[in-house]
Amino acid sequence: MAGASDKARFYLEQSVPELQELERKKIFTRDEITSITKKRSNFEHKLNARGSQPSDYARYAEFEMNLESLRRKRVKRLGIKSSYHSGQRRIFFVLDRATRKFHGDLGLWMQYIEYARKEKANKKLLQIFTNVLRLHPTKPGLWMYAAQYAADEADMTSARSYMQRGLRFCRESKSLWIEYAKLEMNYVAKIAARSRILGLDGSRLENKKSPQNEEPNADVIALPELTAEDIDPSLQKGDGLDQIALQNLNSTPALTGAIPLAIFDSAMKQFANDDSLAEKFFSLFAGFGNMPCLPKILQHVINYMLQIWPTMPSCLSCYSQQPMIGVDPYSAEFPGALGMSLERIRSSTKKTQRMSELYERIIGWLQPLSKITDLDANVQKVISAIVRRTVRDYEDAAEQEGVLTEDKTIQMVRALRDAGCQKEAEKLLVRNCQRWGTHEQLPDLQVVAIRN
């Protein structure tokens, strides 16, 4: 016990100059300094004695964080320049001791990482990532966190390195493959958005070729547009080279979606018979609706799924949804895309024996469409009719296959309500009561039905 007391006293003595300065500059009173010293003494004796727990280190670090936050607020309020200050260093020291002693406790590591990120201590954070990943290489979440941090700092090289190293240790982690693809898709989306804002996506050339559509009878005077080339004609000499550079930029793998496709192909080789993973990739890619390379990526995924699983509900659902992805519901192209999806739904029902599963998936991506407000009345009617018929077909198929349950029926009732088919929802609700009597969510649905 004497050794623990000596070590605790040694650590406490190191903080004496700092506490003296805080008292001298009246940031803390003498009573507050005494309370801080007593608190630190209790923590140090706990940490250096036998039987200390990770929670002791966590509480000590939290106490120091709160103390440092209070010190900063008082310094700002009093307008004092604190020349000698080691609050951040002390917190890092406590957390470093904690992770050295309990290196298997991920909670302490995450507290360490979060504090370093909050303080923007980038060099320290990189060191922490190196240590924790060396000790826990089979934790996919740590690789994802490190890669996302590097991506947020605009360091895609390090982000890719983290993901690729993580996949070497965690090849069976599906979530890591998905997150890697998501990381690359976010990067492609950012590059495409910046190119569009800067006019590097070919729009500048189109604006030069296509004259402005002006009304001849407009009560305005059209002024000519001046460009840098009009003021300095010598700039036009390099325009051809600029266009070639733009074409080369748009054909790079980063903008054509080659990297996400390579990740998808590698994941499919790793999980050859997992159609649900391919469906997750499709859903991930479909979330990036405004990217120029998205049609190519989705077509590649659909072609692979149709080749490997042509009769699986997951494949046929993605195939049916594909025409509507990336199409604005308020645009003139949406009715045509909706009609094409409807044709694919009809053809898909003839290719699979698992009808209820297919209908359930179709309702899953139709339901958000039915919630969109201010749609064209005719389009809204078509969506409601598709949802109504799909729910009816699902009920018949699920009952025939023996997979109809109370929870599934409740989901169908909600889908009908969202699509504005209140009468059909009430009828399905009545049939549900006749089959199973009651359900924990039925009272809420019945109250809504009565109000409507």
GUGU-708051 format. One line per 2 residues: number of its first residue (from 1); their letters; for each residue x, y, z of C-alpha. Coordinates in steps of 0.1 Angstrom, whole numbers, plus 5000, padded with zeros to 4 digits. Layout:
<rokols>
NUM) A) X/Y/Z; ...
</rokols>
This chain:
<rokols>
1) MA) 5000/5000/5000; 5030/5023/5006
3) GA) 5040/5020/4970; 5006/5030/4958
5) SD) 5006/5060/4982; 5040/5071/4970
7) KA) 5030/5069/4934; 4998/5088/4941
9) RF) 5017/5115/4959; 5042/5118/4930
11) YL) 5014/5124/4905; 4997/5149/4928
13) EQ) 5029/5169/4933; 5032/5174/4896
15) SV) 5000/5194/4896; 5011/5218/4924
17) PE) 5025/5246/4901; 4994/5246/4880
19) LQ) 4971/5248/4911; 4992/5276/4925
21) EL) 4989/5296/4893; 4951/5291/4892
23) ER) 4948/5304/4928; 4972/5333/4921
25) KK) 4952/5345/4891; 4919/5340/4911
27) IF) 4905/5315/4886; 4897/5292/4915
29) TR) 4894/5301/4952; 4915/5284/4979
31) DE) 4885/5263/4990; 4880/5251/4954
33) IT) 4917/5243/4951; 4915/5223/4983
35) SI) 4885/5204/4969; 4902/5197/4936
37) TK) 4933/5184/4954; 4912/5161/4976
39) KR) 4893/5148/4947; 4925/5140/4927
41) SN) 4940/5124/4958; 4911/5100/4961
43) FE) 4912/5091/4924; 4950/5086/4924
45) HK) 4948/5063/4954; 4921/5043/4938
47) LN) 4940/5040/4905; 4973/5030/4921
49) AR) 4958/5005/4946; 4951/4969/4938
51) GS) 4917/4961/4923; 4912/4994/4903
53) QP) 4885/4991/4877; 4880/5007/4842
55) SD) 4852/5028/4856; 4876/5044/4881
57) YA) 4897/5057/4852; 4866/5068/4833
59) RY) 4853/5088/4862; 4887/5104/4868
61) AE) 4890/5114/4832; 4854/5128/4832
63) FE) 4862/5148/4864; 4893/5163/4847
65) MN) 4873/5171/4816; 4846/5189/4836
67) LE) 4873/5208/4855; 4891/5218/4824
69) SL) 4858/5230/4809; 4851/5251/4840
71) RR) 4886/5266/4839; 4882/5276/4802
73) KR) 4849/5293/4809; 4863/5313/4838
75) VK) 4894/5323/4819; 4872/5335/4791
77) RL) 4848/5354/4814; 4876/5370/4834
79) GI) 4898/5378/4804; 4928/5361/4819
81) KS) 4957/5347/4799; 4967/5314/4816
83) SY) 5004/5308/4807; 5008/5276/4826
85) HS) 4981/5252/4818; 4982/5214/4814
87) GQ) 4946/5204/4817; 4945/5187/4783
89) RR) 4978/5169/4789; 4966/5156/4823
91) IF) 4934/5142/4807; 4954/5125/4780
93) FV) 4978/5111/4806; 4949/5096/4826
95) LD) 4933/5080/4795; 4967/5068/4784
97) RA) 4972/5051/4817; 4937/5036/4815
99) TR) 4942/5021/4780; 4976/5007/4789
101) KF) 4962/4989/4820; 4929/4979/4805
103) HG) 4938/4976/4768; 4909/4952/4762
105) DL) 4882/4977/4773; 4868/4994/4742
107) GL) 4848/5018/4762; 4880/5035/4775
109) WM) 4895/5035/4740; 4864/5052/4726
111) QY) 4864/5078/4754; 4901/5084/4746
113) IE) 4893/5088/4708; 4863/5110/4713
115) YA) 4881/5134/4736; 4911/5137/4712
117) RK) 4887/5143/4683; 4868/5169/4703
119) EK) 4901/5187/4711; 4912/5184/4675
121) AN) 4945/5168/4686; 4950/5151/4652
123) KK) 4985/5138/4658; 4975/5123/4691
125) LL) 4944/5108/4675; 4964/5091/4648
127) QI) 4986/5076/4675; 4956/5064/4694
129) FT) 4941/5048/4662; 4975/5030/4656
131) NV) 4975/5016/4691; 4939/5005/4693
133) LR) 4939/4989/4659; 4971/4970/4667
135) LH) 4954/4956/4698; 4919/4950/4683
137) PT) 4924/4943/4646; 4892/4921/4644
139) KP) 4868/4949/4654; 4852/4962/4622
141) GL) 4837/4992/4640; 4871/5006/4648
143) WM) 4883/5004/4612; 4851/5021/4601
145) YA) 4855/5049/4627; 4892/5055/4617
147) AQ) 4883/5055/4580; 4854/5079/4584
149) YA) 4876/5102/4605; 4903/5102/4577
151) AD) 4876/5109/4551; 4862/5138/4572
153) EA) 4897/5152/4572; 4898/5150/4534
155) DM) 4924/5122/4535; 4910/5096/4512
157) TS) 4943/5078/4509; 4944/5071/4547
159) AR) 4907/5063/4547; 4911/5036/4519
161) SY) 4942/5023/4537; 4921/5018/4569
163) MQ) 4893/5000/4551; 4916/4978/4531
165) RG) 4936/4968/4561; 4904/4962/4580
167) LR) 4891/4939/4553; 4923/4918/4556
169) FC) 4914/4911/4592; 4876/4911/4590
171) RE) 4868/4896/4556; 4836/4880/4569
173) SK) 4822/4914/4581; 4795/4923/4557
175) SL) 4790/4957/4573; 4827/4966/4566
177) WI) 4822/4959/4529; 4791/4980/4528
179) EY) 4808/5009/4547; 4838/5008/4523
181) AK) 4814/5011/4493; 4796/5039/4511
183) LE) 4828/5057/4518; 4837/5056/4481
185) MN) 4803/5066/4470; 4804/5097/4493
187) YV) 4837/5106/4478; 4824/5103/4442
189) AK) 4793/5123/4452; 4815/5151/4466
191) IA) 4837/5152/4435; 4807/5152/4412
193) AR) 4791/5180/4432; 4822/5202/4431
195) SR) 4827/5195/4394; 4791/5206/4388
197) IL) 4795/5238/4409; 4828/5247/4391
199) GL) 4814/5239/4357; 4838/5210/4351
201) DG) 4812/5184/4343; 4807/5195/4307
203) SR) 4780/5220/4314; 4802/5249/4304
205) LE) 4807/5235/4269; 4769/5228/4265
207) NK) 4762/5264/4275; 4785/5277/4248
209) KS) 4769/5255/4221; 4732/5260/4231
211) PQ) 4719/5295/4226; 4696/5309/4253
213) NE) 4659/5304/4247; 4646/5339/4249
215) EP) 4611/5351/4241; 4610/5375/4211
217) NA) 4583/5396/4226; 4599/5398/4261
219) DV) 4599/5434/4275; 4636/5432/4283
221) IA) 4669/5441/4266; 4692/5411/4263
223) LP) 4728/5421/4272; 4757/5401/4257
225) EL) 4776/5378/4281; 4812/5388/4286
227) TA) 4838/5362/4294; 4875/5362/4301
229) ED) 4881/5352/4265; 4863/5383/4252
231) ID) 4885/5406/4272; 4917/5386/4265
233) PS) 4914/5367/4232; 4947/5350/4239
235) LQ) 4929/5328/4265; 4910/5310/4237
237) KG) 4941/5293/4225; 4942/5269/4254
239) DG) 4905/5262/4253; 4909/5230/4234
241) LD) 4934/5217/4259; 4910/5226/4287
243) QI) 4882/5206/4271; 4906/5176/4267
245) AL) 4915/5179/4304; 4879/5180/4313
247) QN) 4871/5149/4293; 4900/5131/4309
249) LN) 4888/5142/4344; 4853/5129/4337
251) ST) 4867/5095/4326; 4888/5089/4357
253) PA) 4879/5058/4379; 4869/5082/4407
255) LT) 4841/5097/4387; 4830/5067/4366
257) GA) 4822/5046/4397; 4849/5020/4390
259) IP) 4860/5018/4427; 4826/5011/4441
261) LA) 4820/4985/4414; 4854/4968/4423
263) IF) 4843/4967/4459; 4810/4951/4450
265) DS) 4826/4925/4428; 4851/4916/4455
267) AM) 4824/4913/4481; 4804/4891/4458
269) KQ) 4834/4868/4454; 4837/4867/4492
271) FA) 4800/4860/4497; 4791/4842/4465
273) ND) 4756/4829/4476; 4744/4859/4496
275) DS) 4717/4877/4476; 4708/4898/4507
277) LA) 4742/4914/4506; 4738/4923/4469
279) EK) 4704/4938/4478; 4721/4959/4505
281) FF) 4747/4972/4480; 4719/4980/4456
283) SL) 4700/5000/4483; 4732/5018/4492
285) FA) 4739/5028/4456; 4703/5038/4450
287) GF) 4706/5064/4478; 4730/5085/4457
289) GN) 4704/5095/4432; 4721/5125/4415
291) MP) 4754/5110/4404; 4762/5108/4367
293) CL) 4777/5073/4371; 4748/5059/4391
295) PK) 4730/5043/4361; 4761/5024/4352
297) IL) 4767/5012/4388; 4730/5001/4392
299) QH) 4730/4983/4359; 4761/4964/4368
301) VI) 4746/4952/4401; 4713/4943/4384
303) NY) 4731/4923/4357; 4751/4904/4383
305) ML) 4719/4896/4404; 4699/4885/4373
307) QI) 4728/4863/4363; 4732/4846/4397
309) WP) 4697/4848/4413; 4672/4854/4384
311) TM) 4643/4840/4405; 4651/4854/4439
313) PS) 4626/4880/4453; 4655/4903/4463
315) CL) 4668/4904/4428; 4634/4909/4412
317) SC) 4625/4937/4436; 4657/4956/4428
319) YS) 4651/4950/4391; 4616/4964/4394
321) QQ) 4627/4995/4414; 4656/5004/4391
323) PM) 4638/5026/4365; 4626/5050/4392
325) IG) 4659/5055/4410; 4673/5090/4404
327) VD) 4641/5103/4388; 4625/5133/4404
329) PY) 4589/5125/4414; 4578/5159/4403
331) SA) 4595/5157/4369; 4579/5148/4335
333) EF) 4600/5117/4333; 4586/5101/4365
335) PG) 4553/5087/4350; 4573/5069/4324
337) AL) 4597/5055/4349; 4567/5044/4371
339) GM) 4551/5027/4341; 4584/5008/4334
341) SL) 4586/4997/4370; 4550/4985/4369
343) ER) 4558/4964/4338; 4588/4949/4355
345) IR) 4567/4940/4385; 4542/4922/4363
347) SS) 4570/4902/4346; 4588/4895/4379
349) TK) 4557/4878/4394; 4559/4851/4368
351) KT) 4595/4843/4376; 4595/4834/4413
353) QR) 4577/4810/4436; 4582/4831/4467
355) MS) 4554/4855/4458; 4547/4869/4493
357) EL) 4584/4878/4498; 4585/4897/4465
359) YE) 4553/4916/4472; 4565/4925/4507
361) RI) 4597/4940/4492; 4578/4959/4465
363) IG) 4555/4974/4491; 4587/4984/4511
365) WL) 4599/5007/4483; 4565/5018/4472
367) QP) 4554/5030/4506; 4578/5060/4507
369) LS) 4565/5071/4473; 4529/5072/4486
371) KI) 4540/5096/4514; 4553/5122/4490
373) TD) 4531/5153/4491; 4520/5176/4462
375) LD) 4524/5149/4436; 4503/5150/4404
377) AN) 4468/5137/4411; 4470/5111/4384
379) VQ) 4504/5099/4395; 4491/5097/4431
381) KV) 4461/5076/4420; 4484/5052/4401
383) IS) 4507/5047/4431; 4477/5042/4454
385) AI) 4462/5016/4430; 4496/4998/4428
387) VR) 4499/4997/4466; 4463/4985/4470
389) RT) 4467/4957/4445; 4501/4946/4458
391) VR) 4488/4944/4494; 4459/4923/4482
393) DY) 4482/4900/4463; 4505/4898/4492
395) ED) 4477/4888/4516; 4465/4860/4492
397) AA) 4501/4848/4485; 4511/4848/4522
399) EQ) 4480/4830/4533; 4485/4804/4506
401) EG) 4522/4799/4516; 4513/4799/4553
403) VL) 4536/4828/4562; 4509/4854/4570
405) TE) 4514/4868/4605; 4499/4895/4627
407) DK) 4529/4917/4624; 4531/4915/4587
409) TI) 4494/4923/4584; 4498/4954/4606
411) QM) 4526/4965/4582; 4502/4961/4553
413) VR) 4475/4981/4571; 4500/5010/4576
415) AL) 4511/5008/4540; 4475/5012/4528
417) RD) 4469/5041/4552; 4500/5059/4539
419) AG) 4488/5054/4503; 4454/5070/4512
421) CQ) 4435/5037/4508; 4416/5040/4541
423) KE) 4387/5018/4532; 4410/4989/4522
425) AE) 4430/4994/4554; 4398/4991/4575
427) KL) 4388/4960/4556; 4422/4944/4562
429) LV) 4420/4954/4598; 4386/4937/4602
431) RN) 4400/4905/4585; 4430/4906/4609
433) CQ) 4407/4908/4639; 4387/4878/4626
435) RW) 4419/4858/4621; 4438/4865/4654
437) GT) 4413/4883/4676; 4436/4912/4688
439) HE) 4471/4926/4686; 4490/4950/4707
441) QL) 4490/4976/4679; 4454/4971/4669
443) PD) 4439/4997/4693; 4460/5025/4679
445) LQ) 4451/5016/4643; 4414/5013/4652
447) VV) 4414/5047/4668; 4429/5062/4636
449) AI) 4404/5044/4615; 4375/5058/4636
451) RN) 4388/5093/4634; 4391/5091/4596
</rokols>
